[in-house]
Amino acid sequence: MQLNFLSSQIIHAALSVHKELGPGLLESVYQQCMVIELRENGLNVQSEVELPVRYHGHVKDTRPGATRELELSS
């Protein structure tokens, strides 16, 4: 699939979702609707896939819903 064609489909899907829903909803709502729209247009879409992130030698868990903790001390 050519890059211009793919980007054109993504932009068209985003405009369709925005036209249908309008502004002011949570990002997660638009994201879920984009997945539906892109799949209905024949694209293979995965949402919130795990993406390993390395920071200062540590690998961070980026799975959706993974527990996040922050502990501060001096």
C-alpha positions in Angstrom: 0.0 0.0 0.0 1.4 3.4 -0.9 2.1 5.9 1.8 0.0 8.7 0.2 -2.9 6.4 -0.2 -2.6 5.2 3.4 -2.3 8.7 4.9 -5.3 9.8 2.8 -7.4 7.0 4.3 -6.4 7.9 7.8 -7.2 11.6 7.3 -10.5 10.7 5.7 -11.3 8.4 8.7 -10.4 11.2 11.2 -12.6 13.7 9.4 -15.5 11.2 9.3 -15.2 10.5 13.0 -15.0 14.2 13.9 -18.0 15.0 11.6 -20.0 12.3 13.3 -19.1 13.0 16.9 -18.1 16.7 17.0 -15.7 18.2 19.5 -15.5 17.8 23.2 -15.3 14.1 23.9 -12.5 12.2 25.6 -9.6 11.1 23.5 -10.4 7.4 24.2 -13.8 7.8 22.5 -12.2 9.2 19.3 -9.5 6.5 19.4 -12.1 3.7 19.6 -14.1 5.3 16.8 -11.0 5.7 14.6 -10.3 2.0 15.0 -13.8 1.2 13.9 -13.6 3.6 11.0 -10.2 2.3 9.8 -11.3 -1.3 10.0 -14.5 -0.6 8.1 -12.2 0.9 5.4 -10.3 -2.4 5.2 -7.2 -1.5 7.1 -5.6 -3.9 9.6 -5.6 -1.9 12.8 -4.2 -2.6 16.3 -5.0 -0.4 19.2 -2.8 0.3 22.2 -0.1 -2.2 21.4 2.7 -2.8 23.8 5.7 -0.7 23.1 8.8 -1.4 25.1 10.5 1.8 26.4 14.0 1.9 27.8 14.9 4.8 30.0 18.3 5.0 31.8 18.7 1.2 31.4 15.3 0.3 32.7 12.6 -1.2 30.6 9.2 0.3 31.3 5.9 -1.6 31.1 3.8 0.2 28.6 0.8 -2.2 28.5 -2.6 -0.5 28.8 -3.8 -0.7 32.4 -0.4 -1.6 33.8 0.1 -0.3 37.3 2.0 2.9 37.5 3.7 3.9 40.8 5.7 6.9 41.7 7.5 7.0 45.0 9.4 10.2 46.1 11.8 10.5 48.9 14.6 12.9 49.8 
